Amino acid sequence: MNRFPNFFKQSSLACGLFAALGLAQVASSQSQDIMILPLMDGSDGKYVSLEPTHVTQREGYDNQPKFGPKGDVLYFTRMLDKKSGDGQQSDIFKYQLSDGSFTNITQTEDISEYSATPFSEGFISVVAVNPEGQQHLRLVSTVNQEQKVLREDIEPVGYYGWLSSTKAGVFVLGDTMTLQILDTESSAPPLVIADNIGRCFETVAPGLVTFTIEEEGVHQLYALNHEGGFTSAETKLPEGVQDYAWFDQTHVVVGQDSKLLLVNAAKTKELVDLKKLGVSGITRLALSPDRRKVAIVYERAE
C-alpha cells in the first residue's frame, strides 16, 4: 500500500502517546509544556502562525495532547504533586479553547491515567496504572468518572490506536515490545503483529491505524488493518523522531528540536522554526480535525 486514499475525509486522529516504559520514565524531572499554534492558509499552502496559545507554562509534566472531535477542547496528561503507589499521580485534564479553562476529568486517588483519546459521546479511553503497577486500556466516563478495564489479561499496555469500537492496536511492554490487537469482544489470546515499534499511533480511518517500526535507527511508517495485516507507508521519519501527525494523504508533521517539519516519502520541508518562541525539544504533537491548529509538546529553551 503506497497511499491511503480519502482516509482524511473520515479520520479520527489518535496518536496514543503514553511514555510507559516504566512510570519513572514518565515522571521525568524534565518539564514539558504544551502550546497551540494556528495553521494558516498562504499562497504556498499552509503555514504556522507565530501567535501561540500557551496551554501550560509551569514547572512539571504536561504532555500527550489530543484534540476532541470538534476541535474545541484539548485533552492532556498532567503529573500532579501528590504520590500514587511508587510514583507520581497523573490525571487527564481537559482544556477548553474558548475560555482557557481546565477540568480534571479523572480525579482518581490511587490510579494514574495517561494517553486520553475521545472514544464516543461521554467517554474517553485511557491507559491506566493501578496501585499494583498493572497498565490496562480503560474506558472513562467524562460525566461521572467511572472507569472500566478492557481485557484485564492484556497488560502492560503502553500506547494504542482504535481500529474500531471493539478493536485496538496496542503496544504491549515486555522483554520484547510488541504490537498486538486487543479485541474487547474476544477472550482469545491477542494477535501479535510486530515488534520494535514506536510509541505513536494514529487512527486514520475506520479499520486503519498507522504506527512506526524502528529500522536501522530510523522510524518507518506502516499501516495496520483490523485483520492484523500491515504494509509500509513508504515514509521514513527524520533521525531521532518517532512522533508524527498526518497532515494530508501523503504528508506527516513532525517536530525536531525547535522545528516543525513536513515529511513525505520524497522529501522533508521545514514549516517553521519556533526557537524565537523559546521552544526546543519538540516531541508529541496533535492536529485539530479541521487542520487549523497544531498542539505541540516542547521543552523551554535555555
N, C-alpha and C positions, 0 to 999 in steps of 0.2 A: 504494500500500500504506500503510494508516494504522497498522497494528499487525502484530506478528509472533506470531501465536497459538501458545502452548505451546512456543516455542523454548527456554525455560529448562529444560524437562524433560530436554533432551539437549544443553545448551550446554557448550561448552568455551571459557571466556573467554580471549581472546587479544588483548591490547592491545599491538601491536607498536610499541614506543616507543623508537626509536633517533634521537637528535638528530644526524642525519647530514648536516647542511648544511655539511660540511667538518669534519675532526677538530678543528680549532681551536675550533669552537663546542662540541663535546662536551667537550673538555678545558679547559673554563672554570675559572678560579681559584675560582669560587664553590663553596663546599662544599655538598653535598647529602646529607641523611641520610634514613634510612628508619625508620618506626615502624609497628607493627601495633596496631590498636585493636579491641577486641571490639564486635560488633554484638549488642545485647541486645533481648529481646522486652519491650515495655512495653504499657500499656493503650492507648496511641495508636499502636501499631505499633513498628517497630524504632527504637532509639536507640543512640547511640555512647557507650560507656563511656570515662571519662577515666582508664583504667588501661592505659597503653601498654606494649608490649614494644618496647624500643629495639633494633632490628636493628643499626643502625650509629649511632655518635656519635663522629665523628672529623673531622679536617681532611682534606678530599679529596672525591672524586666517587664516590658510591654511588647508583645510580639504576636505573630500569626494572625494578621488581619484578614478579614473575609467580608466582602460586601453582602448585604441582604439582597434578595431577588429583585427589589425595586430600586436598589442603589441608594436608599435614603438612610440606611444605618450601616455601621461597620462593627462587626464582632471582632474581639481580640482577646488574647490571654494576658492576664495581669498577675504578676507574682506579688503576693501580699506580705506584710511584715510578720504575720503570725506563722507558726510552725504547724505542720501536719505530718505525723509519723516521723520519719527520719529526714524529712526535707521541708522546704518552704511550701506554704499553701498557695495554690493558684486557682483563680476563678475565671469564668468567662464574663467579660463586660461587653456592653453594647453602647456604642457612641452614636448619638443622633445628630446627623449632619445639619439639620435645620436650625438647631439651637445650641449645639455643643454640649448637650447634657449626657451624663453617664448613668447606666443602670447595671448593677451587678446581677447577672442572670442566674448564677448557680448558688451562691451564698452557702456553700456546704462547710461543715466544721471539720470533717476528717477525710475528705476526698478532694483531690486536686484534678481539675479539668483543663484540657488543652484542645486545640485544633477544632474550634467550632465551625460547623458547616450547616447552613439552612437546609432542613430536610423536608418539611411540609408545614402547612399552616399551623402555627403554635408549637412547633418542635424544631430543635436543632440536634445534630449529632455531635458527639464529643468523644475524645479518648479520655477516660477517667482512671485515676490511680487510687486504689483503695488503701486502707491502712496496712494491709498485708503486702503492699507493693505490686499487686496484680494490676495490669493495664488492659482494660476492656473497651471495646466500642460500645457506646451507650446512646440512647435517645433521652433528651431532656425536654420537659415541658417548659416553654417560656411563660406559661400562665401561672403554674403552681410549683415549679422547680422539681417536680417528681422525675426520677430517673429510672431507666430500665436497661439492664445489661443485655446486649445482643451476643449470643453464643458465649456462654461462660467458659467453654472448653477451648476457645481460641484466644490466646494471650501469650506473651505481652504484645499487644498491638501498638505500633508506633504512629504510622501515618495511614491515610486511606483516601479513596475516592469512590463515590457511589456509581455503580453501573446501572442500577435500577432501585426501586424502593425496597428490594429484598436481597440484593447482592452488592457487595463492595469489594474492590481490590484493596487489600490491606498489606502493609509492611509488618511482618512478624519478626521480632527480635529473637536471637538465639546465637549459637556458635557460628551459624551462617544466617545472615539476614535474608529472609525470603519474601517474595511476593506471592500471596495466596488469595483465593477468592473465598470470602466469607458469605455464606448463604444462610439467611435467617430462617428460611423455611425448611432447612435440612439439618439432620443431626449427623450426617456422614462427615468423615474427616475432610478438611478443606483441600482443594486442589492447589498444589504447589506449582507455581508458574516459572519463576526465575529467582536468581539471587544477585547479590552485589548491586542492589538498586539504590536509587536516590530517594530523598525524602519528599519530593514534590509530586503530587498527583493532581490532575485536572480532569473533571468530568466535562467532556466537550460535546457530547450528545447522548441521548438515551442509549445505553449499552456500549458506550465507548469512553474509556479513560486513558489519558496519557501519563507516562511515567518515564524515568530515565534508568539506564544501566550504565555503570561506570566501566569504561573500556579503555585500557591503557592510560588511565588518569584523567580521562575526559568523559563527561556525561553525554550519552547519546539518547535522543528521544525515541520512544516506542509508543504504540497504541495497543491497548488491551480491550478485547471484546468480552461480552458476558459469558461466552462459552469457554473462555480461557485461552483463546488464540491471541498471539501478539505479533506485530510486524513493525518494522522500522519506519519512522517518520523521516528518515534520511536527513536529520538535522542534528548537528553537534553543538553543544553549548560551549562558551568560551572556557578556557582552562581555569579551574578553581571555582566554577559556578555550577550549582545544581538546582537553584530556584528559578522559576520561569512563570510566565502567564501568556496565554495565547492572545495575540493582538489581532490577527485576522486568520484566514485559512492557511497561510504559509509562513507567518512570522510569529516569533515569540519575543516578549520583552524580558530582559534580564538586567540585574544590577551587578556592576563590577567596580569595587571601591566606591568612588563618588559619582560614577557614570551610569546612566540608563542606556542600554543598547538594544537595538532591534536586530534580530538574528533570523536568518532563514538558511536553507540548505546551501546557498551560493555565497552569501557574504554577511558581514557584521557591520552595522551602521550605528554611529553614535547619535542618540536622540538629544541628550543634554548632559552637561557636567554640572552637578549640584554642589560642587565644592564651595562656591560662594555663599551657599546657604548653611555652611557648617556641617555638611554631610560627608561621611565616609563609611566604608564597610557596609554597603547596601547588601542585604540578604533577601529575605522574603518580600514578596510584593503581590498585589492583587489589583485587578482591573474591575471597574464597575461594569454592570451588564451592558450599559449603553456605550462603553469605551470612552467616556468623557472624563473619567477620573482614574488616577492610579495611586494606590496606597503603597508606601514603602516602609520597610523596617531598616533602620540605619543606626550607626554609632555616630556620636558627635565628634567632629574633627578636633584634634588637639589645638 
